[in-house]
């Protein structure tokens, strides 16, 4: 951004320790109920929900506050069909054409994913997040963006959490390669497809693998000697 920002006071909420823990537990339990879904209901979802999820994504911190993200919402059946066809074309090469190295295939095997991406036509919305590697200002050329992957990753995390808060499901789908999304969504060269999110209600008969989350002891390491209550 060219202009400077005035500084304004900021006083986030404070809670008593017991209330902090209660709120943290509640948010954790809510987050722990979220699962990635590959089986969607075709039931329509209000566009307002997509707007709210993207507004939430846009609250993410970003390198130099450059906000290097753009979300494209696709609700049109014919465009969804084109996305599915292009994604499956690529994935057939991955799964059936031997493009996925054996080690990668082995890592995916427990999830039972295949080149069939039918959910891309069933979910009422496909939301494609683009990462803006650089901006183009007429007369200035390219303006480099910083920490694009970190910034866009955080924005996508918030997007997923917002959908979950509304009772909606999604999948962080990364068809590989996904350059076809730039073409279908008509995005400029500085933007790269980052994640394709089918968004909708989970199908009534949806099933998910019974995965176990890594325990806290393996996720958080407390170094000795630090202060803490
Ligand atoms: N993009 C492929 C393969 C795939 C890769 C990973 I890593 C996953 O966690 C899941 C799938 C596909 O969408 O099937």
Boltz pocket constraint, residues with backbone or C-beta under 6 A from the ligand:
constraints:
  - pocket:
      binder: B
      contacts: [[A, 91], [A, 94], [A, 108], [A, 111], [A, 113], [A, 114], [A, 115], [A, 173], [A, 174], [A, 175], [A, 176]]
      max_distance: 6.0
